[in-house]
C-alpha cells in the first residue's frame, strides 16, 4: 500500500517539478542523510516525509510518536515530548501544538527559527503576518516554529438577504453594536419561517470566549486562588447575549437532544441557520469557506444556495483593529540540540516551502499559512478578513500554567458552559447563572489545588502522573 502511495506521490511531485521547477531545498545538503521526525500521530504527517524522500533520493526520514497513541492512559503531552527530547535518540524535527512549542522554547529545547531563516535566506514575509505574530508572542518575541496552516473565525453574511432588503453589506472592523444594529433588520417572522440577523454558529461558548478575549477578561487570577466570574464585566457579556436572543436578534442554538426526544426529523441545516438561509450573518470557523458551496450541493432540493462573503469578526469599540482569532493546529520546529541541524533545516524548509504548499493546499480544508495560497478557489471572497485584525493573545480565559499543570483544569470550566447555555436559552436569569457558575467553579478550583498539594506532599511529579487522553489539554 505504501509503495502505491509513494508511486502516486511521485507522479504528483514530478508534475509539480515540471510546472514550478526544482525543489527550493534540493541540493542544500549533499549526500545521504537520516533524521528523526516526531509527532503525536506519525501517520497524520507521513505525507510530508514521503514527499521529502521522493524529492531527496538519498535522504531518509524516520517518523516516531511521542508516546503510543493507542494507549488508554496517555501521559501529559508536554512531559512525553520532553522525555523524548532528553532521550539518547532524540528527534531532530518536531510537529507541535503552539502551546507545547511555547513551553519547550521557554525551557531551551528549540532552535530559533527566525535566525535560521535569516541565515538561510528563507523568506518569512511570505507568511500571513498575523499567524507569524501569534507564534512570536508564544516565543516571547522569537519564532520557534513554522506554521503549515491556520484557521480563523469570520463574520459570514448572506449577500442575497442584504440585497433583497436593500441594505449595504457588512464591512471589516465593524463594532459589535454596529453588527447588532444590522442584525435587527432581518429578525422577523414566526415559527419555521422565522429569520434572524445573527447566528453564533454551533454553540454559544465561542461567542462568550471571543467577547472575553477581546476585553482581556480572565476567569482565574495569576495566583490561582480565586475565580472572578461574577463581576460587572462578565455580567455585561452574559446579559447582552441573553437580551439579543430574547429579542429574536440572535438565533438560538439547535438542541439535538430535545429534537431526538420529540421524534421530529430535523430539516437540512437545522443546526446551522445561516446555511439554511434563516440567518443573515453568522460567526463561523474559516474551514466553512472551503466547502460551504459543496454542502449546498449535497443537501436536498429544498435547500436554496445563496451568494455569500465574509468580513472580520466584530471588534470592541475602544479597540479597533484588534480581536481576531488565529488558531494554528501544528507548527514544525527543530530540536536545539539536533546533531543534524543542516538536514533538519533542509527538511523543515522543504516541507513548509512554496512548492509543497502549492500541492497540498488543494486537498487541505485548513487555510495555508502562506499568503499566496490563502485563496483556494476562483470565488471572489474577502480572504483578508481571516487575518486582518491583530489576534487576541489567547482564546481561553484561564492561565496556561493552570491548564497544563493541574488535574481537573477542564472540570473547573464545565460550570461556565453549563450555566451560560441555560442563561442564553432563558432557563435561568443572568444573576442566578453567574452566581451558580462562580460558586461551582471556585469549588472546582479548590479541589484542583488540593489535589496538586497532595501530589506535592507525596513527592509525585507531573512526570509520574498519567493523564487520561480525554482530559489532556
C-alpha positions as CSV (number, residue, x, y, z in Angstrom):
1,X,0.0,0.0,0.0
2,X,2.8,2.4,0.9
3,X,4.6,1.6,-2.4
4,X,1.4,2.6,-4.3
5,X,1.1,5.8,-2.3
6,X,4.7,6.6,-3.0
7,X,4.2,6.0,-6.7
8,X,1.2,8.3,-6.7
9,X,3.1,11.0,-4.8
10,X,6.0,10.6,-7.2
11,X,3.7,11.3,-10.1
12,X,2.2,14.4,-8.4
13,X,5.7,15.6,-7.5
14,X,7.1,15.1,-11.0
15,X,4.2,17.2,-12.4
16,X,4.9,19.8,-9.8
17,X,8.6,19.9,-10.7
18,X,7.7,20.4,-14.4
19,X,5.4,23.3,-13.5
20,X,7.3,25.0,-10.8
21,X,11.0,24.0,-11.3
22,X,13.2,22.0,-9.0
23,X,12.8,21.9,-5.2
24,X,13.9,25.0,-3.3
25,X,15.9,22.9,-0.8
26,X,17.2,20.4,-3.3
27,X,21.0,20.1,-3.1
28,X,21.1,22.0,0.2
29,X,22.7,19.0,2.0
30,X,24.9,16.8,-0.2
31,X,25.0,13.0,0.0
32,X,22.9,10.6,2.1
33,X,21.4,11.6,5.4
34,X,18.9,10.5,8.0
35,X,16.8,12.4,10.5
36,X,14.1,11.6,13.1
37,X,10.8,13.4,13.0
38,X,8.4,13.2,15.9
39,X,4.7,14.0,16.3
40,X,1.7,12.9,18.3
41,X,0.3,10.8,15.4
42,X,3.0,10.0,12.8
43,X,0.5,8.7,10.3
44,X,-1.0,12.1,10.1
45,X,2.3,13.6,9.0
46,X,3.7,10.8,6.9
47,X,2.9,12.5,3.7
48,X,5.5,15.2,4.5
49,X,8.2,12.5,5.0
50,X,7.1,10.8,1.7
51,X,7.3,13.9,-0.3
52,X,10.7,14.8,1.1
53,X,12.1,11.4,0.4
54,X,10.8,11.4,-3.1
55,X,12.4,14.7,-3.9
56,X,15.6,13.9,-1.9
57,X,16.5,10.4,-3.1
58,X,19.4,9.9,-0.6
59,X,17.6,11.1,2.4
60,X,15.7,9.0,5.0
61,X,13.1,10.3,7.4
62,X,12.2,8.1,10.4
63,X,8.8,9.1,11.8
64,X,8.2,8.4,15.6
65,X,5.5,9.1,18.1
66,X,5.9,11.0,21.3
67,X,4.1,8.1,23.0
68,X,1.9,5.2,21.9
69,X,-1.3,6.9,20.5
70,X,-3.3,3.7,21.2
71,X,-2.5,3.6,24.9
72,X,-5.5,4.1,27.2
73,X,-3.5,6.1,29.7
74,X,-1.8,8.9,27.9
75,X,1.0,10.8,29.7
76,X,0.9,14.6,29.8
77,X,1.9,15.6,26.2
78,X,4.5,18.1,27.3
79,X,6.1,15.6,29.6
80,X,6.1,13.0,26.8
81,X,7.7,15.3,24.3
82,X,10.3,16.5,26.9
83,X,11.2,12.9,27.8
84,X,11.8,12.1,24.1
85,X,14.0,15.1,23.7
86,X,16.0,14.1,26.7
87,X,16.4,10.6,25.2
88,X,19.6,9.5,23.5
89,X,17.8,9.1,20.2
90,X,16.1,12.4,20.4
91,X,14.2,13.7,17.3
92,X,15.7,16.3,15.1
93,X,12.3,17.8,14.0
94,X,9.0,18.0,15.8
95,X,5.4,18.7,14.8
96,X,4.0,20.5,17.8
97,X,1.0,22.4,19.1
98,X,1.8,26.1,19.6
99,X,1.2,25.7,23.4
100,X,3.7,22.9,23.6
101,X,6.2,24.8,21.4
102,X,5.8,27.7,23.8
103,X,6.8,25.7,26.8
104,X,9.7,23.9,25.1
105,X,11.1,27.1,23.9
106,X,10.9,28.6,27.4
107,X,12.8,25.6,28.6
108,X,15.5,25.9,26.0
109,X,14.7,22.9,23.8
110,X,14.1,24.5,20.5
111,X,16.1,26.2,17.8
112,X,15.1,29.8,17.0
113,X,13.6,29.6,13.5
114,X,13.8,33.3,12.6
115,X,17.6,33.4,13.0
116,X,17.9,30.2,10.9
117,X,15.6,31.6,8.2
118,X,17.7,34.8,8.0
119,X,20.9,32.9,7.6
120,X,19.4,30.5,5.0
121,X,17.6,33.4,3.2
122,X,14.3,31.8,3.8
123,X,11.6,34.4,3.4
124,X,9.2,34.6,6.3
125,X,7.4,37.6,4.7
126,X,5.6,35.1,2.5
127,X,3.5,34.0,5.5
128,X,0.4,35.6,6.9
129,X,1.7,38.3,9.3
130,X,-0.9,37.7,11.9
131,X,0.0,34.0,12.1
132,X,3.7,34.7,12.5
133,X,3.0,37.4,15.1
134,X,0.8,35.0,17.0
135,X,3.6,32.4,17.1
136,X,6.2,35.0,18.0
137,X,4.1,36.0,21.0
138,X,4.3,32.4,22.1
139,X,8.1,32.6,21.9
140,X,8.4,35.9,23.8
141,X,9.3,37.7,20.6
142,X,11.2,34.9,18.9
143,X,9.8,32.5,16.3
144,X,10.4,28.8,17.2
145,X,8.1,27.1,14.8
146,X,6.8,27.5,11.2
147,X,3.1,27.1,10.7
148,X,1.8,25.0,7.8
149,X,-1.8,26.1,8.0
150,X,-4.2,28.0,10.3
151,X,-7.8,28.5,10.9
152,X,-9.7,31.6,12.0
153,X,-13.2,33.0,12.7
154,X,-15.0,35.4,10.5
155,X,-18.4,37.0,10.1
156,X,-20.2,35.3,7.2
157,X,-23.1,37.1,5.6
158,X,-25.8,36.2,3.1
159,X,-25.5,38.7,0.2
160,X,-28.9,37.8,-1.2
161,X,-30.7,38.7,2.0
162,X,-28.9,42.0,2.2
163,X,-29.7,42.7,-1.5
164,X,-33.3,41.9,-1.0
165,X,-33.6,44.2,1.9
166,X,-31.7,47.0,0.2
167,X,-29.1,47.2,3.0
168,X,-25.4,47.7,2.5
169,X,-23.2,44.7,3.2
170,X,-21.2,44.4,6.5
171,X,-17.6,45.7,6.4
172,X,-14.4,44.8,8.1
173,X,-13.7,46.2,11.6
174,X,-17.3,46.8,12.5
175,X,-18.1,47.1,16.2
176,X,-20.4,44.6,17.9
177,X,-23.1,47.3,18.3
178,X,-23.0,48.1,14.6
179,X,-23.4,44.4,13.8
180,X,-26.3,44.1,16.2
181,X,-28.0,47.1,14.6
182,X,-27.6,45.5,11.2
183,X,-29.0,42.2,12.5
184,X,-32.2,43.8,13.7
185,X,-33.2,44.4,10.1
186,X,-33.5,40.7,9.5
187,X,-35.2,39.4,12.6
188,X,-38.8,38.8,11.7
189,X,-41.5,36.1,11.1
190,X,-42.8,33.3,13.3
191,X,-42.1,29.6,13.7
192,X,-40.4,27.8,10.8
193,X,-40.5,31.0,8.8
194,X,-38.6,33.0,11.4
195,X,-35.4,34.6,10.2
196,X,-32.6,36.1,12.4
197,X,-30.0,38.7,12.0
198,X,-27.1,36.8,13.5
199,X,-26.2,33.2,14.3
200,X,-23.4,32.3,16.8
201,X,-22.5,29.1,14.9
202,X,-22.9,25.7,16.6
203,X,-22.8,26.9,20.2
204,X,-22.8,29.9,22.4
205,X,-19.3,29.3,24.1
206,X,-17.3,30.7,21.1
207,X,-19.1,34.0,21.3
208,X,-18.5,34.1,25.1
209,X,-14.8,33.3,24.8
210,X,-14.3,35.8,21.9
211,X,-16.0,38.6,23.8
212,X,-13.9,37.9,26.9
213,X,-10.6,37.6,24.9
214,X,-11.2,40.9,23.1
215,X,-11.8,42.6,26.5
216,X,-8.9,40.9,28.2
217,X,-11.0,39.2,30.8
218,X,-9.7,36.2,32.8
219,X,-11.6,33.7,35.0
220,X,-8.8,32.8,37.4
221,X,-6.2,35.1,38.9
222,X,-2.5,34.6,38.3
223,X,-2.0,33.2,41.8
224,X,-4.6,30.5,41.0
225,X,-6.6,31.2,44.1
226,X,-9.8,32.9,43.1
227,X,-12.4,32.6,40.3
228,X,-13.6,36.0,39.2
229,X,-16.7,35.4,37.1
230,X,-19.5,37.2,38.9
231,X,-18.3,40.7,38.0
232,X,-19.8,43.6,36.2
233,X,-17.6,43.0,33.1
234,X,-18.6,39.4,32.7
235,X,-22.2,40.2,33.6
236,X,-22.4,42.7,30.7
237,X,-21.4,39.9,28.2
238,X,-23.9,37.4,29.6
239,X,-26.8,39.9,29.8
240,X,-26.2,41.3,26.3
241,X,-26.3,37.8,24.8
242,X,-29.5,36.8,26.6
243,X,-31.2,40.1,25.6
244,X,-30.4,39.6,21.9
245,X,-31.7,36.0,21.9
246,X,-34.9,37.1,23.8
247,X,-35.4,39.8,21.2
248,X,-35.0,37.4,18.4
249,X,-31.9,39.1,17.0
250,X,-29.6,36.1,17.6
251,X,-30.7,32.7,16.6
252,X,-31.0,30.1,19.4
253,X,-28.7,27.1,19.0
254,X,-30.2,23.9,17.9
255,X,-30.7,21.3,20.7
256,X,-30.2,17.8,19.2
257,X,-31.2,16.1,22.4
258,X,-34.5,17.8,22.5
259,X,-35.0,17.1,18.8
260,X,-34.4,13.4,19.3
261,X,-36.8,13.2,22.2
262,X,-39.5,14.9,20.2
263,X,-39.3,12.3,17.4
264,X,-39.3,15.1,14.7
265,X,-36.8,14.6,12.0
266,X,-34.6,17.8,11.8
267,X,-34.5,19.5,8.4
268,X,-31.4,20.3,6.4
269,X,-29.0,22.6,8.3
270,X,-31.2,22.6,11.4
271,X,-28.2,23.3,13.5
272,X,-26.9,26.0,11.2
273,X,-29.5,28.7,10.4
274,X,-27.0,30.6,8.3
275,X,-26.6,27.7,5.9
276,X,-30.3,27.1,5.9
277,X,-30.9,30.7,4.8
278,X,-32.5,31.6,8.1
279,X,-29.8,34.0,9.4
280,X,-28.3,37.0,7.6
281,X,-25.0,36.7,9.4
282,X,-23.0,34.1,11.3
283,X,-19.8,33.7,13.3
284,X,-18.3,30.6,11.8
285,X,-14.8,29.0,11.5
286,X,-12.8,29.6,8.4
287,X,-12.9,25.9,7.3
288,X,-16.5,26.5,6.3
289,X,-15.2,28.7,3.4
290,X,-13.7,25.7,1.7
291,X,-16.8,23.5,1.4
292,X,-19.8,25.7,2.0
293,X,-20.9,25.6,-1.6
294,X,-20.2,21.8,-1.8
295,X,-22.5,21.3,1.2
296,X,-25.3,23.1,-0.7
297,X,-25.0,20.5,-3.5
298,X,-25.0,17.6,-1.1
299,X,-28.4,18.5,0.5
300,X,-31.9,18.0,-0.9
301,X,-33.7,20.2,-3.3
302,X,-35.4,22.2,-0.5
303,X,-32.0,23.9,0.3
304,X,-31.5,27.0,-1.7
305,X,-27.9,28.1,-2.3
306,X,-27.1,31.7,-1.9
307,X,-24.3,34.2,-2.5
308,X,-22.1,34.9,0.5
309,X,-18.9,36.6,1.6
310,X,-17.0,37.3,4.9
311,X,-15.7,40.2,6.9
312,X,-13.7,40.3,10.1
313,X,-15.3,39.4,13.4
314,X,-16.8,42.4,15.1
315,X,-14.5,44.4,17.4
316,X,-14.8,46.3,20.7
317,X,-15.5,50.0,20.1
318,X,-12.5,51.0,22.2
319,X,-10.1,48.6,20.4
320,X,-10.4,49.0,16.6
321,X,-8.2,46.7,14.6
322,X,-7.8,44.2,17.5
323,X,-9.6,41.0,18.3
324,X,-9.1,38.4,15.6
325,X,-8.9,34.7,16.2
326,X,-5.9,32.8,14.9
327,X,-5.7,29.1,15.6
328,X,-2.6,27.1,14.5
329,X,-3.1,23.4,14.8
330,X,0.5,22.5,14.3
331,X,3.9,24.0,13.8
332,X,7.1,22.4,12.7
333,X,10.1,23.0,15.0
334,X,13.7,21.9,15.3
335,X,15.5,20.4,18.3
336,X,18.1,22.9,19.5
337,X,20.5,20.0,20.3
338,X,20.0,18.2,17.0
339,X,23.2,16.7,15.6
340,X,21.8,17.0,12.1
341,X,20.9,20.7,12.1
342,X,21.5,21.3,8.4
343,X,19.5,18.3,7.4
344,X,16.7,19.2,9.9
345,X,16.5,22.6,8.3
346,X,16.5,21.2,4.8
347,X,13.5,19.1,5.8
348,X,11.7,21.9,7.5
349,X,12.3,24.4,4.7
350,X,11.1,22.0,2.1
351,X,8.0,20.8,4.0
352,X,7.0,24.4,4.7
353,X,8.1,25.7,1.4
354,X,6.2,27.2,-1.5
355,X,6.4,24.2,-3.8
356,X,4.8,21.7,-1.4
357,X,2.3,24.2,-0.2
358,X,1.0,24.6,-3.7
359,X,0.4,20.9,-4.0
360,X,-1.2,20.3,-0.6
361,X,-3.4,23.4,-0.3
362,X,-5.8,21.9,-2.9
363,X,-6.6,18.9,-0.6
364,X,-6.5,20.6,2.8
365,X,-9.6,22.2,4.4
366,X,-7.3,24.3,6.7
367,X,-6.1,27.5,5.2
368,X,-2.5,27.7,4.1
369,X,-0.3,29.9,6.3
370,X,1.3,31.2,3.1
371,X,-0.4,34.4,1.9
372,X,-0.1,33.2,-1.7
373,X,-2.3,30.2,-1.1
374,X,-4.9,31.5,1.4
375,X,-7.2,31.9,-1.6
376,X,-8.1,28.4,-2.8
377,X,-10.7,29.0,-5.5
378,X,-11.6,31.5,-8.1
379,X,-14.5,32.6,-6.0
380,X,-14.2,36.3,-5.0
381,X,-14.1,36.2,-1.2
382,X,-12.7,38.7,1.2
383,X,-10.0,36.2,2.5
384,X,-8.0,39.1,4.1
385,X,-10.8,39.2,6.8
386,X,-9.3,36.0,8.2
387,X,-6.1,37.7,9.3
388,X,-6.7,41.4,9.0
389,X,-7.2,42.0,12.7
390,X,-4.5,41.8,15.3
391,X,-5.2,38.4,17.0
392,X,-6.0,38.1,20.7
393,X,-3.3,36.6,22.9
394,X,-5.4,33.6,24.0
395,X,-8.9,32.5,23.5
396,X,-9.1,30.7,26.8
397,X,-9.7,32.9,29.8
398,X,-7.6,30.8,32.2
399,X,-3.8,30.9,32.9
400,X,-1.9,28.3,30.8
401,X,0.0,27.2,33.9
402,X,-3.2,26.0,35.5
403,X,-4.3,24.3,32.3
404,X,-1.1,22.4,31.9
405,X,-0.1,21.5,35.4
406,X,-3.3,20.9,37.4
407,X,-5.6,17.9,37.3
408,X,-9.2,18.8,36.8
409,X,-8.5,22.1,35.0
410,X,-11.1,21.4,32.4
411,X,-13.6,20.4,35.1
412,X,-13.3,23.9,36.5
413,X,-14.5,25.3,33.2
414,X,-17.6,23.0,32.9
415,X,-19.9,25.0,35.1
416,X,-19.2,28.1,32.9
417,X,-20.6,26.5,29.8
418,X,-23.5,24.7,31.6
419,X,-24.8,27.8,33.3
420,X,-24.1,30.2,30.3
421,X,-26.1,27.9,28.0
422,X,-29.0,27.9,30.4
423,X,-28.9,31.7,30.6
424,X,-28.8,32.1,26.9
425,X,-31.7,29.7,26.5
426,X,-33.7,31.7,29.0
427,X,-34.0,28.8,31.5
428,X,-32.4,30.8,34.3
429,X,-31.7,34.5,34.7
430,X,-28.3,36.1,34.4
431,X,-27.6,36.7,38.1
432,X,-28.6,33.2,39.0
433,X,-26.3,31.8,36.3
434,X,-23.3,33.9,37.3
435,X,-23.8,33.1,41.0
436,X,-24.1,29.4,40.4
437,X,-21.2,29.2,38.0
438,X,-19.0,31.3,40.2
439,X,-19.6,29.0,43.2
440,X,-19.2,25.8,41.3
441,X,-16.0,26.9,39.5
442,X,-14.5,28.1,42.8
443,X,-15.2,24.7,44.4
444,X,-13.6,23.1,41.3
445,X,-10.5,25.3,41.6
446,X,-10.1,24.5,45.3
447,X,-10.3,20.7,44.5
448,X,-7.7,21.1,41.8
449,X,-5.4,23.0,44.2
450,X,-5.9,20.4,47.0
451,X,-5.0,17.6,44.6
452,X,-1.9,19.5,43.5
453,X,-0.8,20.0,47.1
454,X,-1.4,16.3,47.8
455,X,0.7,15.2,44.9
456,X,3.5,17.6,46.0
457,X,3.4,16.3,49.6
458,X,3.6,12.7,48.4
459,X,6.5,13.6,46.2
460,X,4.6,12.9,42.9
461,X,5.8,15.0,39.9
462,X,4.0,15.5,36.6
463,X,6.4,13.0,35.1
464,X,5.0,10.3,37.4
465,X,1.4,11.1,36.6
466,X,-0.6,9.6,33.8
467,X,-3.3,11.8,32.4
468,X,-6.4,10.3,30.6
469,X,-6.4,11.2,27.0
470,X,-9.7,12.9,27.1
471,X,-8.7,15.3,29.8
472,X,-5.3,16.2,28.4
473,X,-5.3,19.8,27.3
